[in-house]
């Protein structure tokens, strides 16, 4: 079970009308903090995340895959009418 699916199952029983889901974005101060964390704790992931944020082809693939994963998780948790992807 993926993390998104677990979180949506946790939320399913709550009285929440809308669940907004966003992607990781290279906003100011986000990438420096993320890259520092990755360098310190997960160095093998640094290049993958750099590409995911700054390479247009990799970013398109990331967003498409994330959208599909969120949609599948929402369907499994019967939340497809309450989940809005904002990416």
C-alpha positions as CSV (number, residue, x, y, z in Angstrom):
1,X,0.0,0.0,0.0
2,X,1.4,3.4,-1.0
3,X,1.7,6.4,1.3
4,X,-1.0,8.4,-0.6
5,X,-3.4,5.5,-0.3
6,X,-2.8,5.2,3.5
7,X,-3.3,8.8,4.1
8,X,-6.6,8.9,2.1
9,X,-7.9,5.9,4.0
10,X,-7.1,7.7,7.2
11,X,-9.0,10.8,6.0
12,X,-12.0,8.8,4.6
13,X,-13.8,8.7,7.9
14,X,-13.3,12.3,8.7
15,X,-15.9,15.0,7.9
16,X,-13.7,16.7,5.3
17,X,-15.5,18.0,2.3
18,X,-12.5,18.6,0.0
19,X,-9.0,17.1,0.0
20,X,-6.4,19.2,-1.9
21,X,-3.4,17.3,-3.2
22,X,-0.4,19.2,-4.6
23,X,3.0,18.1,-6.1
24,X,6.4,19.0,-4.8
25,X,7.2,22.3,-6.4
26,X,10.5,24.2,-6.8
27,X,9.2,27.3,-5.1
28,X,11.7,29.7,-3.4
29,X,13.2,28.2,-0.3
30,X,11.7,24.8,-1.0
31,X,14.5,23.3,-3.1
32,X,17.3,24.5,-0.8
33,X,15.5,22.8,2.2
34,X,14.7,19.6,0.2
35,X,18.2,19.3,-1.3
36,X,19.8,19.8,2.1
37,X,17.6,17.1,3.6
38,X,18.4,14.7,0.7
39,X,22.1,15.4,0.9
40,X,22.2,14.8,4.6
41,X,19.9,11.8,4.9
42,X,19.1,10.4,1.4
43,X,22.0,11.2,-0.9
44,X,21.1,8.6,-3.4
45,X,17.8,10.4,-4.1
46,X,19.3,13.9,-4.6
47,X,19.7,13.6,-8.4
48,X,16.3,12.0,-8.9
49,X,14.5,14.8,-7.1
50,X,16.6,17.5,-8.9
51,X,15.4,16.0,-12.2
52,X,11.9,15.7,-11.0
53,X,11.8,19.4,-10.2
54,X,13.9,21.0,-12.9
55,X,14.0,18.7,-15.9
56,X,10.9,19.3,-18.0
57,X,10.6,15.7,-19.3
58,X,11.1,14.2,-15.9
59,X,8.8,16.7,-14.3
60,X,6.0,15.9,-16.8
61,X,6.4,12.2,-16.1
62,X,6.4,12.8,-12.3
63,X,3.2,14.9,-12.5
64,X,1.5,12.3,-14.7
65,X,2.4,9.4,-12.5
66,X,1.5,11.3,-9.3
67,X,-1.9,12.2,-10.8
68,X,-2.6,8.6,-11.6
69,X,-1.5,7.4,-8.1
70,X,-3.6,10.0,-6.4
71,X,-6.6,9.1,-8.5
72,X,-6.2,5.3,-7.8
73,X,-5.8,5.9,-4.1
74,X,-8.9,8.2,-4.1
75,X,-10.9,5.5,-5.9
76,X,-9.8,2.8,-3.5
77,X,-10.8,5.0,-0.5
78,X,-14.1,6.0,-2.2
79,X,-13.0,9.6,-2.1
80,X,-12.8,10.4,-5.8
81,X,-15.5,13.1,-5.5
82,X,-13.6,14.8,-2.6
83,X,-10.0,14.8,-3.9
84,X,-8.8,17.7,-6.0
85,X,-5.4,17.7,-7.6
86,X,-4.0,21.2,-7.9
87,X,-1.0,20.4,-10.1
